[in-house]
């Protein structure tokens, strides 16, 4: 995740054909997102944009596919104002860029039950 020209550039790895669309952790420098649409005729790209729009509270028209139209590795452009919402929704700490946290990293429940 980086800011360039007032836009948030988000590198993702999409996994189309999932049972539901959801964040799936980090893979290297990319945010992994499972996408509940087939990778044909732009359906997965549309589902991805709709998911991010809903989760981040920004207009779908403001989410631009910068690169990776027919690839699982994509770069999306979003309004820079979405950075905090993205960090919260994806489980990143504020200001944390996706970085090598493991190929199959998943958030673990770190809450403890009161005694």
Secondary structure, DSSP 8 states (H G I E B T S, - for coil): -EEETTEEEEEEEEEET-SS-EEEEEETTEEEEEESS-SSTTHHHHHHHHHHHHHHT--GGG-EEEE-TTSSEEEEEEEGGGHHHHHHHHT--TT-----S-TT-----------
